[in-house]
Amino acid sequence: MEAVYAACVGLLTFSGVFLCLRGRTFPVVMGLTLLSYAVNLFLFSSGRLKLEGAAILGTSFSYTDPLPQALVLTAIVIGFAMTAFIVILAMRARADLGNDHVDGRLPPQPEAKPRRKKEHA
Amino acid sequence: MSLFWIPLLPLLGTLVPLLSERFGRSACALFTAILPAIALAIVLNLSLEVLQGNTLLQSFSWIPAMGLDLSFRLDGLALLFCILILGIGLLVILYARYYLSQQDSMSRFYAYLILFMTAMVGIVTSNNMIQLWLFWELTSISSFLLISFWNHKSDARKGARMALTVTGAGGLALLAGLLLIAQIVGSYDLDVVLASGDTLREHAAYPIALVLVLLGAFTKSAQFPFHFWLPHAMAAPTPVSAYLHSATMVKAGIFLMARFYPVLSGTELWFLIVSLTGLATLLLGAYIALFKHDLKGLLAYSTVSHLGLITLLLGMDTQLAAVAAVFHIINHATFKASLFMAAGIIDHESGSRDMRKLNGLWKYMPYTATLAMVAAASMAGVPLLNGFLSKEMFFAETLHQVALGSLSWMVPVLATLGGVFSVAYSTRFIHDVFFNGEPIDLPKTPHEPPRYMRIPVEVLVALCLLVGIFPGFIVGDLLASASSAVLAGNLPEYSLSIWHGFNLPLVMSLIAMLGGLVIYYNRRHLFQFQAQFPETDAKLVFERLIQSLVAGATEAHKVFENGSLQRYMVLLLLFALVLTAGPLMDLNTTAGLRPHLPIDAVEITAAVLLCLSALATMIWHRKRMIALLTLSVVGLIVSIAFARFSAPDLALTQLSVEVVTVILLMLALFFLPQKTPKESSPRRVVRDLGIAAIIGGIIGTINYALMTRPLTSISDFFLANSKTGGGGTNVVNVILVDFRGFDTLGEITVLGIAALGIFKLIARMRLFMPAGDENGRPWARDRHPVMLAVISQSLLPLALLVSVYIFLRGHNLPGGGFIAGLVTSVALVQQYVAHGVDWIKERLKIDYQWLIASGVLIAALTGLGSWVFERPFLTSWFDYFHLPWIGEFELASAMIFDLGVYLTVVGATLLILANLGKLTTSHRPTQPESE
């Protein structure tokens, strides 16, 4: 199970990082969301995976580690707040700057190629 | 307490001129002088005790954990400098009153001057090295302000900048040196440092510490090769030059060397560096001074030369040399300050400082001329004046020193050569200015200055004479006390008389006199010789250096910071890669020894689904709506994973956060473009895929390695104490609201701040509502679906009931404030979705900002409440009660805290979503988007 879990975390990181490297705001937000899933899963797993061991006293004989859970719980909520902040920031940037590129301005367009061909011809 | 007052009074005094300027110029000067005068009186009062050989100490603990104390000391050396700084400072205040013109802001000048005085007094009385350094930097800054006082002049600005750069850079070196010394000795306390000279000298890092400290001293005291800033600082008003560049600031470096003389000197390295630097500075300064046509330029280079002389004395391996150094500090301060003041008078009353124009002033201002001539004679070392005494001691010491081995005979010869030039430029100062024909087109007809402007010069010149004739009587005690502080108590035998018999030093003095006169007589040939060399302007060289430095930094900056977020991200990720890959390679095996969990079909299915939807999000990210849907699938499976691996609280939280996140992103997508244009070149896509794959691989590997290794955790404590100490069986919740309640308080505060930030961002957003979707179809204007409205409305009480239930049981079973808050938010957001913002606005009149504020406040007050019972912040309380029909139940203060969490979460979530939703209401302008 651990191998599959780790592979999933790796894959989430992979897609998250790739989306973070895009040039428009919305894919970057989605990338950050994916990354936060990966990070939360990673932190959670530092308490090791355990079945049927919820840290509710009196429900089982051995319990899972409650500390990473408490950390991840607040991380999820704050992660939401941060996602919300960055999304609104993206909207505001589009409203004020007129585009949704992460740099706040569109990259210079490469020169049109057909014209060059004509010159050669 | 009185030691504190010595630097404190001048510090307060910086405000006096600003407040008293309105009472007129003389009153302003008078009031300004009061506080430094009191400080001087305190110093003189304490001097009786210091002269008996005591060191006065006073300290005040500031940051004891870091070894930082506010600590002052007054020993002989500090006493000498305090008298010089405060005494000459008072004379300069009087002098500046008449020097400054009506246009100059007198209060600003005095404020800077007194600030500088504070800094200097602070340096010499500090007993803590960091404190000393702080005052050291303050002198750099205040001298920058003083040099650039006439800031409309380009010269003044450039000179000030150069002085600040050079002395500031030296200050940084000094800081490093002092920190190193503190590291070696183990204390910032000067007492401790001064007592551990042997430890320091035997330490391997001693040469580094020495060079760093000397860099600080040499830059401040304008020693070769850092001497170039001092002549350019002459753009300052002359009172500043008289104060800073003769008596005080340039002596700060000398003071530093004298202060650390007991611990840093005594090694080959010290003598080599210090004496050779001093010798080079002495000769260079004296030689260049002769060729300066500017009166102040001549004095500036002469100062450089005399500072070199003192440095050379400190660098010689005898105790008598140190005594001579201290003596020359006193003498140089008196005659050079008076000379600068005289130069200022000449400039002020004749309008020029050029010695080619200034001639024959004897006729116009005989009184000032007499004073200046006495001071200049002292500078040249003429008998019966104080300059003669210390120069004689200097010549005698050069004969005794052996640090250069068989080359040691060169030192007295070169010293005599320095003396020759010193006499030559002093003669030039006297003869060129006061005799030598008639003045040549001066802007004004020279005349004597106002009566009171001469007083400071008279006082100083009188001191030159008195010290020169009755040395033992006037400064004997002070000199002995200061020298014994420099020498850590080992004062050698010496006599301060004018006549020591006909000996070698006297011969050297005579040679210097005659040689100087001969050189001055033949000056035309020398001037012609010197004219062959192109003169390099230090200012130009310096500016060019700075320019090229700035250009280089800009170039380097451009490479890394080109304004592209994508590039920053790539650099950051690559750097993280480099940092993580190395340690991972040291790990021998990936898998640890911990037994693995078995895997079943459901888990495999979920994992495959998760991977597929994550990949789908990535592949279809340009079709934003579809990507958002697949993204929500990922979140759903993540919450299932939490539920599966024994984390019911996390599963509930993730599930409800997922709902609000997707609603939020859909709302945002309404205003953002629906599709992402195809921009990235194939090469960039491949590059990003590569980086992402490597990072994903590394993270996965670390995670696998982590999970398969046995766990030692601090959580046993929480499990054992949750019920007995926190009164709850849900350990996760007890950690949140009790054990780590302070963290949670911080977290809900962050949540509230984020929500308020969003609120402000939305408030003035000028976004047009799109009239249709990306295919140009207009948005439906239908009413909200009735079925949804009815169902959600009837579900609302139920949902709220559920959230109350989740809240109440949170302490013992999965649930709690965070989850209950999110459930409530989802229920309310559903109403917004079903009915529209306008409909809700009429019915739900809750101010979400108040909700957030009261939530954070309740949580904080719960924490403060424990203070009432004299317990630490956020100590929790709980007990069990019994009520008929309901049965046993528990009350805990943690529940009130959790209520705060609940309110903050509801407030923050709804503040964000409801305000964003308001943007979609119909009364906003619409415009078809062309993007």
Interface residues (C-beta under 8 A of the other chain):
Chain A: M1 E2 A3 V4 Y5 A6 A7 C8 V9 G10 L11 L12 T13 F14 S15 G16 V17 F18 L19 C20 L21 R22 G23 R24 T25 F26 P27 V29 M30 T33 L34 Y37 A38 N40 L41 F42 F44 S45 S46 G47 R48 L49 K50 L51 E52 G53 A54 A55 I56 L57 G58 Y63 T64 D65 P66 L67 Q69 A70 V72 L73 T74 I76 V77 I78 G79 F80 A81 M82 T83 A84 F85 V87 I88 L89 A90 M91 R92 R94 A95 D96 N99 D100 V102 D103 P107
Chain B: G563 S564 L565 Q566 M569 V570 L573 R594 H596 L597 P598 I599 E603 I604 A607 L610 C611 A614 L615 T617 M618 H621 R622 R624 A627 L628 L631 V634 G635 V638 A641 F642 R644 F645 S646 A647 P648 D649 L650 T653 Q654 V657 V660 T661 L664 L665 A668 L669 F671 L672 P673 T676 P677 E679 S680 D688 L689 I691 A692 A693 I695 G696 G697 I699 G700 T701 N703 Y704 L706 M707 T708 L711 S713 I714 S715 F718 L719 S722 K723 T729 N730 V731 V732 I735 L736 R740 D743 T744 E747 V750 L751 A754 A755 G757 I758 L761 I762 M765 R766 L767 N812 L813 P814 F818 L822 V905 A908 T909 I912 L916 E931
